[in-house]
Amino acid sequence: MSSLTLSLAPPALVRLHDVLICLSKFSDTVAIEAEHDLLRLSALNSTKTAFASFVCEKEVFFETYAFNVRKDIRSSSGSTAGDRFYCQILLKTLLSVFRGRVDRNKDTAVERCDMELQEDPQETECRLTIKMICGLGVIKSYKLTYEPASIQHAVFDKGRATNQWTADPRFLKQIIEHFSLSAEQLDIYSDSGKAVFTSFTTKIMDGKEVLKYPVHTSVAADKRDFEEIQIEDNMHIAINLKDFKAVVAHAETANATVTARYTQPCKPLQLAYDFEGVNAEFTIMTRGEVEGETAPASSRVGMPQLSQRHTPAPISLNRMNTPRGATPNTQMLPPPPRSRSIRPLNGSSTQEHLAPTAVSDRPSASSVSMDYDSLFVPADDDRQWDEMDEQEEPQDILGWDASGRQDNSEPTLQEAEPDFPKIADTRRRPPKDEMGVPPTQRMSQVWEPSRVGRVQLTLSRFEGLVSSIENVSSQCFRSFRSVRSVY
Amino acid sequence: MRFRTHLKNTRTFSKLTASLSSLGKVCWMRLEYDVVRFTIIPDQGTQVWAQIPVSTIFDEESYQIESNSDAINIEINVAVLNRALRSTFGASSSQLRLTKKDKMPLLALTVLTTEWTEGNMALATDEEQSGQSDVVGDRRARERETWITQEIPIKILHESAVEGLHEPHCPDPDVHIILPGLAQLKSISDRFTKLASTEKGRQAGVVANDAPSASAGAGATALSTNSAPKLELSANMHGKLRLAIATDELRIASVWSGLVNPPLDPAHITQEQYSQLPSERMRGVGDNDESGWAKVRIDGKDWSRVLSVGRLSPKVVACFINEMALVLYVYLPGSWNGEESCLTYYINSFTT
């Protein structure tokens, strides 16, 4: 049985409302996790390409905060694992409770907000009680239903991020304001003294409806306008503009400078800021492939270290080898770096297609796939099976960590969720031990026929899914889904 | 084919495109040596033909145009153009040019904004950053430069594709009058429309004052499937304008008086023709005689969209062709004498 009681002063109530509004731009539900010294609110979007998390510190954010858990009793509905409690609530209902509650001009303005959550296996109802203590002795009580949830966090290693910038949200907002309202994607790169933000849309248009083609807007800002900026020149990285807007809008209300960290395309990007005892982090998957017509052609030049950077992440191999039955949680996994590890899934029917040479039939994938014009890249990029470069190999894939700890490298929830921590674990280590396949070996040599057969079977379903979502998703996000649907 | 120019008066350009886009998105933009023409011919509703001297919105010095046919015809989504032009507000320089990207023609708008920054975009950091890299995180007060590029997809129209497009021909107007302030006219029109809309379905669209005249339907088009309330707008040659709406439940009318019936340009017309003009005949009719009024019935919502041109604070001459059409000549401020900057709206009258 666990219990959570907390109370909020009106300023924190406003902050909480802002946070919930921001989360509602990512998902319909908010995941709530209570620990002894913090409360975490998070949301993962439906395509699992963006994860928003707000960690509210006990000492600063709350007036009072008390969380107790008795470990010996299995929880009934919400989940208690270790010394945490977690559940999820529909954002719509939660937002309606907080909407417009702090109006100082009214006599009945909220003076304090108490929240209480008691989880008891004897109780069948899961209720979060919210009490608004208002002026003139008015008390408004709400009882909200929560649901159990398996909560996962995006894993992002700040230490490995090679690119970083920090900027005032008002400055970022000025940039955003130039973009057309219908723009979907945002490409970021730097070129000498400029940081260039380009909005674009990857919608496939009928050739005749030229006028409905989306406008491309690019804004080149002086790097000095950033508080800090250390990014690789000419490396294009693209994220969903809507997510970026949501982050900037909230950072602006919180009056907090935003820091972005990332390594390279198709690896996650994290936007983070702190305010008033709240630590906000948004982990967003990036696209790396920029179509020739949608962005400056410099995308290929941008990868000076092709051979090293393009070694596939260990997870992709690992995942392919994961027996199907052991993967209920892997469907939460984001896609591997797209161009290569997705290859075997794109409808090919023979084993040869799993071999790396198959990559060459898709030369248009510019930035991530090989640059065949380059002198330094052999036609057969067999090196992708080479031993990992020590510095590059533990890449910051958008992985998922169910342990809920920010910094832990060792998942601790083996008992509660036996499958997932194992996977999360393997992904952060060198692949040698876990994969059971020497990385120098070709895929074709390791895959058993039976397993190949299984992949083929699911592919037909996969193709149907792909075609049905083709119009709504960009190619990258499509590949995200493909992983989910296949596994 | 080349086109390149710097922009000036981007506010005017932006307001112009905003007004145009309320009537329709697809705009035919014709760039000539002296003038730029904007034409919108929606499937239904009012069409507008605008003729703007190059110097009104473009910088003549930098205006360059090269074409085999002495003009470049472009089809552009004017709402998109309007949105892009927002980036030019407060800009120190804005350039518009015709370009191509992957064989797709584009109108590229390049904007440089320089604004004075108080030395930091930081919110709360006061600590000195001196000694740091001088490229990054400069905290000193300085000019901040930002380049913005908007690439608007367009279609290039061949001269043959636009040959058949002509401004509508209209008979000589029965009444011509300068409209009162469009802001006032619009707010009253909108209120009338709203009042009539609330009892939608029962409104008859019948006219308040007059018995339907026998000439109704003579040349009026019948877009009468449109169920939106119809405003009745009428005017006489004695400086009066009347705006009215009538339904089964209500009849309202507002009358302006003391307006100007502008004289026609004597250069274009002989004295003899002048006396035979219908408007002169109407002028001869007494002020209080209903037969001296010319009227049209127009769609309330369409009229509201037309009046959005009021944001340019123009002078508007309304030409009434009784029961047939209303033609508005909208002159932008500053071009009143030259008569060059003119938007012409052709509004058909609905039959009763």
Interface residues (C-beta under 8 A of the other chain):
Chain A: A167 D168 R170 F171 Q174 I175 E177 H178 S180 L181 G193 K194 V210 L211 K212 Y213 P214 V215 H216 T217 S218 V219 A220 A221 D222 K223 R224 D225 F226 E227 E228 I229 Q230 N255 A256 T257 G292 E293
Chain B: K25 V26 E75 I76 N77 V80 R83 A84 R86 S87 K101 D102 M104 T117 N120 M121 A122 L123 T125 V135 V136 G137 D138 R142 R144 E145 T146 W147 I148 T149 Q150 E151 I152 P153 I154 K155
